[in-house]
Amino acid sequence: MRIFPTRIGIVLLVTLCGPGFAGTNFSARGEEQFVFETWAKQKIEAFKGSFAVPENRRIEDGRSIRIGYVRLPATGAVATPPIVYLAGGPGGSGIAAINYRTRMFMEMRKHGDVIALDQRGTGVSNVLPTCTSNQQAPTVERVSDRAYAAAQRAALKDCLSLWREKSVDLSAYNTLENARDLDALRVHLGADNIVLWGVSYGSHLALAALKEPDVRIAKVLISSVEGLDQTIKLPSGADRYFDRLQRAIDGQPTAKGAFPDIKALMRRVHARLERKPLLIRLKSRTDAPQDFLLHRRDMQLLSATLIADPESVVHLLSIYRALDLGETPSFDTIPRRLLPDNLSAAGEPISLDPMPVAMDIASGMTGQHRAQVIREAKKALLGEYLDYTFLFDGMVPELDLGDSFRTNPRSAVPVLVLSGTLDGRTVFESQREAVRGLEKATMITVANAGHNLFDRPSPEMLAIMQAFMDGDAVADSTIAVELPDFAPRNP
């Protein structure tokens, strides 16, 4: 269910003549100068480079892999240590993020060189094969939750066999190895320390790096925080999110009239689909329409994706309302990248990418967290469908990093935490829990913002980040961004 843009606009490649460039306070090695052209056709002078790391640091004299990045030189007069962007997912490309978070990258360049890092197993740093399994759930037949889970687990078994045949070392793709790559990057750049800028899984990686004594970190800026024992989300967290969403809807009279009780609406729709799934038409990846039997589970999976941001919730609410009125909803207005795999790849064989699967399984969950997820899933609105890797629980125990990995970091490194109150993926309460133990954490509550709050940063948010990066005192505070109109759209 993790979908990321993959295009990288790169043109006009020129070989770098020597080390040291305008705006940088460290020496880079072996980079190439080029012009990065974004999807919006904006041209940015940049450098690209790579560095070698052991694929698996537990294997002496094992093979090396190369980690790639794009460096955007600092534009400010006084530069901080290099700022390393850690993409979410896991599986997101830091380089690709320049395209859809262009403004944020340009703002951060005012404070230092910004490194858009493709973590191991992602983007230009990926040498691992995607697996197309032998499993395919029927598109027009009724499939029980048990059969759906069995198909997903069988798909993983197929892929584990394929990856073994291709000598893929899944045990090398976990957050600890990712964190240790960060210090290798620091050494490659010739920097005394680095600044970490992480989003979602990128925050998970930043928290893990804070526990690594060899990773030299000057400061950390994170948003949409995923704690080290929060890879699998608590179903009760989504229920609390829906309560906050309802309060936001209640502030809009027209929307409140249409959605007086969204949790009751969702329960009605789920119950109706449980009794009788609905035959609908979906566009396939080739844009050819095909029949698809919409189950209650499909709506839970769709909800788990679209609750990330208020803007995508607008689509979700319209679909639930149509189903409640006995109408056939249209999914055509939802961007393909926002659709979960059960809808975006309906009718196709189940495919898996090694890096996100291995990373999530390795981060895992404590026994206490697992028991809580299982207990809460029985009554929660979205059940057990917040995170697809929950279905893989217990299948590859040798990858698990253990409970010591999942303890919260304790650190005196300055950390700025930005949390959206309408983030349905990493809910507000869990974000606060994830950063307990950070002595110098400053908490910024962004009212009405969702998971991807860096996509449309407000002036107040940028001012706070600038002050933090400049080393000025920043206090805990709450700022607000504008809500979308939740009222139903006319067809």
N, C-alpha and C positions, 0 to 999 in steps of 0.2 A: 504493500500500500504506500510505499514511499516512492514518489515520482519526481524526477528532477530534470531540468533542462540539460541538454547535452551539447548544444552547438557552442562553439567558441570562435568568435570572430577574430582572426589573426591574419594580418596582411603585412606586406613591406618588410620582410625579414632582412636584417642587416647584422653582420658580425661585429661584435664588440671589440674595440681596439685595445682596451686596457682597463685595469681595475679602478674603481672610485668614480662616482658620478655625482652630478649636481643634486643637492638635496639629501645626500646620504652621509651618515657619520660613521660608516663602517666600510670594510672592503669586501666586495662580492667577487666570486670566482667563477670564471667560465660562463658568463651570461652572454646572451645575444640580445641586441637591441632590435625592437620592432615597433610597429604601430598596432595597437589592439583596437579593432573596430567592433563596437557593440552592436547588438541586434537593432538598436535605434540609429545606427550609422554614425555614432559619435566616435571620433578617433582620439586615442589616448597614447601618448609616448610611453613606452614601457620596456621592460627587460624580461626575458624568460630564462630560466635556468633549471638545473636539477642537481641532485646530490645522491650519493650512494649510501645505503644503510643495509645492515644484515636483515635478511627476510625474517629469520627467527633467531633472536639473540641467545636462545637457550642451546642452539646447535653450534658448536665450535667449528670454525672453518666452513660454515654453511654458505649457501649462495647469497649474493647481494641483489637488491632491487634498487631501482632509481625512483626517486620522488621528485615530481616536477612542480614548478610554481611560476607565477608571473609576479614581477615586482613593479609596483607603481611608485616612482620616486617621490620623495617628500616635496611639497610645495611651500612649506612654511619656513620662516627664517631660523627657527630653533627646532631641531628635530629630536624626537625621543628615540629610544631604541626601536628597532624594526617592529612593526605591528603585524602579527600573523593572524589572518582570517581563518577561522575554523568553521567549515560548513556543517550543516545539519544532516539529518538522515537517520542512521549512518548511510553513506553512499552518495552524498551530494558533492559536487565539484566546486571547490573554492574559486577556480578560474572562471567557471560558467557564471558564478554569482556576480561577477563584475557587470554582467549584462543587465540583470534585473535589480541590482542594488547599487547602480552606478553613482547615485548621489551620495550614498553613505561612504563608498570608497573614496570619492573626491573629498568629502569632508574629513575623513581620517588621514588623508595625505597631508593635510595642513599640519599634522603633528609628527609625521615621520614616514619613512618608506613603508608601504603597505604590501605585504606578501600574501597574495591569493594562492593558498596552498591546496594542491590536490593530494589529499591524504592517501596513504597506501591503499591500493585496490580501487581507486576512483579516478575518473578523468584520464589525464595523461599519465597518471601513475598506476594505471590498471593494466596488468598483464594476465589477469585471470579470466577464464572462459565463463560466459553465461551458460547456464544449463537449461535446456528445454527437456522437460521430463516426459514420461510416457503417460502422465495422468491428465485427464480432461474431464471436468465436471459437465454433465449435460446442460444445455442452455434452455431446453423446453420441457425438462422432466423435473418432477418434484424430488428434491434432495434433502435428506434429513441433516440436522446439525452433525450427527455422528458420522454420516457418510461424507459430509463436506470435510470434517476434520481428518477423516481417514485418507481422503484424497490428497490433502495438503501434506500429511505426514508421509504418505507414499511418494509424493513428489520429492520431498527432501531425501528420502532413501535413494531414489533414482539418482539425484544430483550428487549425493555423497559418493555413490559408486563411480559416477562419471569423473568427479574431481579426483578421486583416488587414482583412477586410471590415467589421468593427466598429471599426476604428481603434484596436485595443489595441496599446499600445506596450510590447512585452515587454522591450525593452532598459531600461525604467525600473524593472523589478522584479528587483533583484539585491541582494546583501548590502551592497554599498557604499552604495547609495541608502538601504537600511534603516538602516545605521550613521549616516549623515548626518542621517536623521530624528531620531535620538536627541538630537543637539545642538539641533535645532529644538524638540524637546520641552522641553529644559532652558531654553531662552530663553523659551518660552511659559509655563513655570512660574515664571520669575523666579528660578531657582536658580543659584548659582555653579558647582555641579557636581552630578553624579548618581552613584548607586550602581547598578551593573548586577547583576541576578540572573537568570542564564540557565540553561536546561535544554536539553540535546541541541542542536538547531539554534540555540536561544537562546544556547548557549555559543559556537557558531560565529560568531554575530552579535557577541557580546561580544568575542571575539578580534579580529574585524575592526575593531571600534570602537577597540580599544587601539592600532591602527596609524594611526588617523585623528587628525591633530594638532589638529583643531578640536573634537573631542569631549572635553569636560572630565569626567573620571571620577575619583571619589574612591576607590572600591574596587570589586572585582568578586567575586561569589560565583557559582560555576558548578558544575554537576554533569553527569555523563554526557557528557563533553566530546567534541565533534566538531571536529577540527582543520580548518584552512583548506584542506588538501589531503586531506581524509578524507570528502568528500561521498560518494564511492563507496568502500565498505568493502573491505578486503583479505579475500579468501576464507580465507586462512590464519588470520586473526584469529578467525573463527568456529570453526575446527578447534581452536585453543588453548582457546577458551571451552568446547568440549565436553569437553576434558580436565579442566578445573576442575570442570565439572558432574559428571563421573564421580567425582571425589574427594569431592564433597559427597554424592553418592548412596552411595558406599562407606561413609560414616559412619552409614548407616541400614540395619541388617541385612536387614530385610524388603525394602526398596527394592533393595538390592544383589543379593538373590536373584533379583528380577524383572528387573533391568537390570544384569547383570554387565559388559556392554560395549555402551554405547549407540551408539558409532560403528559397531561391527559390526552392531548391530541396524538402524541407519539404512541402512547399505549393503545389507543383505539386502533390506529393504523397497524401496529404490530400484531394485535389480536386478529384483525381482519385478514392480514396476509398469512398468519399462522393457520387460520382456518382454510383459506383458499388463496394461494399465490396467484399473482396477476400476470397474464401474458401481455408483454409490452414489445415495442420495437426499439432497438438500439442501433446506433451506428458502430460498426466494427472499426478496427484500426485502419482499414482500407476505405472507410466511409461508406461501405456497402451496408444497407439496413439488414438487420436480422432479428428473428424472434428471440425473446428472452423471458423466462419465467421468474418474475420478481418475488423473492421470498422475504419473510420478516428479517432474516439474517442479512440479506442484501441491503436493506435499509439501515440496519445497525452498522454495517461496514461503511456504507456511504456516509452516515452521520459521523462516524469516527474520523473521517477525512475532512468533511466540510465544517465541522465545529472549530477548526483551527482559527478562523477569522470571522468577524461579524459580516464582512462582505460576502463570504461564501455561504454563511448561514442563511442569507436572503434566498439563495437557490434552494437550500434544504427545506426551509419553511414552505416555499411554494409547492414543492413536491409532496410534502406531508398533507398540506391543505387539499390539494387535488385528490389524493388518495382517500382522504376523509370524506370528501364530497362525492365519492364514487366515480371520479373522473380518471382518465388515463394521463399521467403526467408526462411532460417532455423533459428529456435529459439533454437536449441539443444545446441549450444555453450554457451548460456547465463546461468550462474549459476541460479538454481531455486530460490535462496534467493533474486535475483535481479529482478525477474519478479513480476509485480504488480498482485494484486488478480484477476483482470479480465482475466489474462493469466495463472497464476500459479494454480488457482482453477477453471478454465473454466469448466462449466457444473455442478458444485457442488452448493449446497445451499449457499447463502451468510451468512457468519459467522462474528461475531463481538466480540471483547474482551472489557470488560467494562472499564478498566483503560485508554487505549489510547483514546477511544471515549469520555469518561467523561472529561479527562484532556484537550483535544483540544476544546471541546465545552465550557468548563469553561473559558479557556483563551480567546476564542472568538476573536472579533475585534470591534473596534470603528465604529460608524456610518460613519465617514469620510472614514475609511479604506474600509469598505464594499462597499460604493458607488464607490470608486476608482477601486476595484476589478471587480465589475460588469461592469463598463464603459470600462476598459481595456480588459476584457475577450472577448469582441465582435470582436476585431481585432487581438489580440495576437496569436502567433503561437500555444500555448498550451491551449488557451481558459481558461476555468474554471476548468481544470483538474490537477492543480498542487497539490491540497490537497483535499483528498476525503471528509473530514468533512465539506468542503464548501457546499456540497449537503445537510447537516443536519442543515444549518443555520436557526435559528428561531424555531426549533422543540422542544427544551428543555430549554426555557428561564430561568427557575428557577435555572439552574446550572451556569449561567453566573456570573463571578466574578466582572463585572462592569468596567467602564472606568478608575477608579482610579487605578485598578490593572495594567492596560495597559500603564500607564505613565512610561517613562524611569526612572531608579533609579538615584539618586544623591548620590555620595559616595566618600570618600577620601581613601577607601581601595585600596591598590596597585592591579592593574589588568593587566595581560598580555593577549593580544588578538592576536590570529593567524588566518589569513584569507587567503584562497586560491583564486587566481584570476579566476580559472576555476571550481569553486564550483557553480553548477547549481541549488542546492537546497536552500542554504542560500547565495544569491548572494552578491558580494563584497560590493556594495553600501548600501544594507540593513544592513549589519553587522556594517558598520561605523555609520549608523544612530542609531543603537540599543544601542551603548555604549556612546553616547553623554551624558554628565552630570557626567561621571566618571572622577574625577579630576586627578587621578594617573593612567590613562590607558596608556599602552604602546602598540603601534600598530605595529605588524609584518606582513608585506605582504609576502605571500609565492607564488611567481610567478609560474604558471603552476600547482599548487596543486589544488586538488578538495575538496570535503566535508569531506572525511575520511583521512585527511592528517596525522593523527597519526598512520595509518596502516603501512606507510613506512616513518618514520621520517628521515630527512637528518641530517648529522653531524652538519651543521650550525644551524638547528632548535633545536637540542638537546643541543648545546652549549648555545644558548640564554635562553632556559628553565632552564638549570642548573644555569646560572648566576642569573636569576630572583629568583629561589628558594633559592639560597645562599644569597640573599639580596643585590647583586651587582647592580650598576646602569645599566639599559638597556634602550637604546634609540630606538625610532621609526626607523625601517629599512625595507629593502626589501631583501629577499633571493630568490633563485630559485631552483626548482627541475627539473629533466629531464622529457620531454614529451614522451608519447608513440608515436609510428609510426602510424599516422592516415591513411596511404595508404591502399587501399583495399587489403584483403588477397585473395590469389588464392584459389579456391575451392579444 
